[in-house]
Amino acid sequence: MFYYLLKYVVLGPLLRLFFRPVIEGTEHIPADGAAIVAGNHLSFSDHFLMPAIIKRRITFLAKAEYFTGPGVKGRLTAAFFRSAGQIPVDRSGKEAGQAAIREGLGVLSRGELLGIYPEGTRSHDGRLYKGKVGVAVMAIRAQVPVVPCAMVGTFEIQPPGKVVPRIKQVTIRFGEPLDFSRYAGLENEKAAVRAVTDEIMYAILGLSGQEYVDEYAAKVKAAEQAERPGKFPKLRR
């Protein structure tokens, strides 16, 4: 109930008014049945803009930190994400990754839309980074299509560290669903899941036009922070 109240009465109309999103390719989102929507991740605003403009409800795997923040702000953020039906994901290691996959498969088993950011974290510089293979494991195991999505302009309105977004038009593009049925039964094969993940990232790249970096975003971010301490004081994974 709270999800639809936000979408149609409170947040959705405001987002459309202020950011006037240009929306392309929504016909590629299945009208029913399970599917994964895999997108680039440039801004905290991504969590709100994309769900606000598609007809179907979508459940995202959201980082656990959104549910455990301190103080009043932390409690409000946690309440919002829980009320919107988002699922907390611990990103601290391999076992945490397996838990996230189980949660995602649970959403898909109910015939719902699952939203995921394969990069695993927001881009700190606007570039597109190497995808993690969890999205491929879920797509192969659940045998569901993957709809690539590109957020364009959200980095400019709210880059990491900026609390209040700039008022500027953004574009949200959806590409044709990707079918990975040819990989059925191969979700435990490293070469297969890497190939599927790379195909998804290439589709996102074609929609977004970003510069691509064949390394994990978290690794690059950590290296830059270690090299230039204090330069990125507000960045969060």
N, C-alpha and C positions, 0 to 999 in steps of 0.2 A: 504493500500500500504506500509506504513512504517513498519507494523507488518511483512509482508513477506520479506521486504528488510532486516530487522534485522535477521529474522529466517534463511533465505537461503543464504544471501550474507555477512552480517557483523558479527553478534554475534554468530549465530549457528555454523558456521565452526570453529570459534575460541574456543568455548566451547568444541566442539568435539576433537579438536586438543590438548588442554591443559589437559582436565579432562578425556578423553578417556572413556566415560561412558559405563558401561555394562548395557544393556537394556534387561529386561525380561518381557514377558507377554503383549506386545503391541497388540497382537491379541485379547485381552479382551476389547479393546477400540472399541465401535461401529463405523462402517465405516460411518454411517450417523445417523441423528436423535439426539434428546436431551438426554443428560446423565450428571451425576455429577461425576467428578473425585475428590475423597476425599483423602487427603494425610497428612502425618506427616509434621511438619514444624520445621526444625533444623537450617536453615541458610537463610540469604538474597539471597544466590545463588540459592535457590530452585525456586525463581520466574523466573529464566532464564533457568535453566537446563532442567526442565521437559517440558516446552512449546517448547524448541528447538528440542526435540527428537521425538515428536509425529507428525504425519502427519496432523491431523486436527488442526484448530485454536481453542484455548481454552481461555476463558475469566475468569479472576480471580476477586474475590472480594478482593480488596487491602485496607489496612488501610488508612484512610483519611490523616494521617500524611505524607504519601508519596507525597501528592498533595499540601501540605501547608508549606513545609519546607522553612526556611529563606535563603537569600543569593543566590549566583550563583548556588551552589550545589543543593539547594532546588528547584530552578526553572528548572534546568536540569532534576532532578529526576521526577518532576511533568510532564514535557514535555514528558519524556520517557514513563511514565505509561499511560498518556492520548493517546499518539500516538499508543501505543500498544493495545489500546482498553480496558484497565483495568478500573474497576469501583471503585471509592472511597467509603469506608464504615466507617461511624462514629460508634465507639464502646463504646460510653459513657453511654449507658443505654438501657432500655427495648424498648423504642420507636425507638432508633437507630437500634436495632436488627430487629424490624419489617420492617424498611426501607430497610435493607440489604436483608431480605427475599423477599421483593417486587422486588428489583433489580435483584436478582438471578432468580426469577420466570420469569421475563421478558426475560432474556437470554434463559432460557429453552423453553419458549413459541415460540421462533424463531427457535427451533430445533437445538440449538447449544450446545457445550460443556461448562460446567461451572466448574471451578476449585475452590476448597474451602479447607481451613485448619480447620477442626472441633475444634482443640484445641484453636483457636482464637488468638494465639500469638506464637511466636517462643519459643521452649524449651530452657531454659537458662542453662540446664545441660545435655542435650542429652537424657533425659528420655521422654517417651510418657505419656501425661496427659489426663485426662478426657475430653471427647468431649462435645461441646455445641450443643444444640438440633436443632439449625437452619437448619442444613443439613438434619435432619430427616423430619422436617416440609416441606421443599422444595421437598424432594424425594417423600413423601406421597401425597402432594397436586398436584404435577406435574405428578405423576405416571411415573417416569423415573428410570432407573437403576442407581446404584451407583457403580463406579469402584474404589476399594481401591488402593492406591498407597503408596509406601514406598521409601523414599529417604534414602540411606545408604551411609554414609561417608561424607555427606555435613557438618555435625557439626564439623568434624575434619578439613575440609578445610577452613571453615569460621564460627566459633562460634560467637555468639552475641558480638559486640564490635570490631571485627577484620574487618578492612576496605579492605585490599588486601588479597584475598584468597590464600591459599597454593595450589601448583600444585600437585594434587594427584587424582588417579582414584576414581570414585564414581560409585555406582550402583543404578539404578532406576527400581523398580519392580511394575508391575500392576497385581492385582489379578482378579479372576473371578467376573463378575458383580453381584451385590446383588439385588435381586428382593423383593420389599416390597409391592407388589400389595395386599397382604393379609391384609394390614393395611389401605386400601382405606377408606377415610372418617374419619379417626381417628387422623388427624394432630393436633387437639386441645386437645387430650387426653394425659395428662402428662405421664402416664405409657407407652403408645404406643410410643411416640416420644423418651422417655428415652431408651426403649428397642431397637428401631431402631438405635439410636446413639451408644449405647454400642456394638451392632452387627457390626457396621461399624468400630469402634475403635478396636474391637477384630480382625477383618480382617486385618487392618493396622498393628497391633501388630504381627500377624502371618507372615507378609511379612518383617517387619523391625527387629524383634528380640530384640527390645528395652525393658528396664525395664519399667513396667507400674505403674503409680501413679494415684489412684482413687480420685484425687482432681484436681481443675482447675489450670492450669499453672500460670495464672495471680495472683491468690490468694497465691500460694506457693512462687512465686517470690517476691511479695510484703512483705510477712512475713519474708523472708530471708533478704531482703534489710533493713527492719525495725530492725531486730535482729542484723545485722552486717553492719551498715551504712558505706558506702565508699568501701565495698568489691566489689560491682558491679557497679562502676561509669559509665560504658558505656552501660549498658543494656538498651534496649528499648522494649516496649511492641509491 
